[in-house]
Amino acid sequence: MDIKQEIEKANEEAARRMTIGEPVLVDIAPASEVIPGMEDRMITHAGPPIRWQDMCGAMQGALIGQVLYEGWARTPDEARVMLERGAIRLEPNHHHQAVGPMAGTISPSAPVWVVENKAFGPLTGISDNRAFCRQVEGNQQFGDYSEQALQGLRLWRDLWAPTLRKALRHIGGLNLKPIITQALQMGDELHNRHSASSSLFANAMAVAMVEADIPKAEMLPTLKYVTNHNLIFLGLAMACAKAIADPAMGIEYSTVVTAMCRNGTEFGIRVSGLGEEWFTAPAPVVDGLYLPGYSAADAGLDMGDSAITETVGWGAFTIGGAPGILSLVGGTPEEALAYSREMKKITVAAHPTYRMPALGFAGVPIGIDVRKVMQTGIAPIIDTAIAHREPGHPIIGAGLVRAPLECFKKALIAFGRKYNVG
Amino acid sequence: MLTPFVELLDSPIVAINLGLKMFAESLESQGVEVCQVDWVPPAGGDEELADLLDKLM
């Protein structure tokens, strides 16, 4: 086979692995219990690797909040000093099979969603098929370390997550593929619009909590939390996407992207045939709409692991089927349809199950090919929330952004070098 | 007898425009029917990268 045939065959295999994923929620557990390599005095974060001193304001603010939440420092100043002198180990979520929205910080006591991709296991040669994602909220993950912001993390740790865990264990896990399939047909795009998926998830967990005989004092506040949280499913969707994308990593000759993420300073991608190497470029500016009191002058750069949803064909890749999200991120329904059609030009497959009614029930475009991106000049599109450029603020807006072509250019050159082409 | 080129100019023109839209818009403003094809040079015009792409796809 010549190299072109090798690439086509490898990309078919990458697409096959990404489209047969069977994500199941198997646990909601403290990170220290389940995330490989999670240690005491350690926080994992969104995006490619980055040093404290190079982090943007929102990422630094979120880390300060995470240190306070763990009780490793008493004041924000103390936390900042600890982080500055390297007393807290910082590593990317992606290096630990994990993902997190915006700053994406995860520390040992924080409960995470545990999603297992049941399509893979020891018999397939891909045994470690679990992925993890932290709680989704609108404050600390954006860099807000106020007492009110940290209270949301504590309630998740002490009440909501343990209650959901009991109910989940009672029902023996929850298959998420039917929820995702249905939600895509109900107007979700599974990145910033989760109205349908969150409701479907709340329905399932409400019944599970009753069946598990959860005491009313725990059940009622947890029920209120899940039924009033429009984005609760984002954490599940991200863990699903990570569990779906990971088995496609490390296929020799494949030019398919297996991760896109941002740390607020840099945007990074991984490519299947190039293993775990990151190809980075400066994080782009998000073209967005702002909440009252904020403007583009306040905005930080693109941030978060949530572009793992676009990596598997959700988010802005399927935005044509989710016009409701446009009131948050801007744009017209016609533009949204055009984005989804455009993404077909840079991907290698259409998903056989996850479909978009607005585009004639076409499968979502999946498997970004770095060759196609560079050939067409079409960069993957992402819909995303916006954090403040300074620490200490909650969410300030949302919008659309393109992945920097520079990442794909670097990956293509590295691919040519690795496979002796060029 | 008219040459094919003169015959072409003598009949209504339908143009196909590749790339930059301003050429299409100029023709459209003169009442010419234009089919616009979105196109950019591979690898944004980077010859070395375009050569690499040619070997990979």
Interface residues (C-beta under 8 A of the other chain):
Chain A: I3 K4 I7 T255 R371 K372 M374 Q375 T376 G377 L405 K409 L412 I413 F415 G416 V421 G422
Chain B: V40 P42 A43 G44 D46 L49 D51 L52 L53 K55 L56 M57
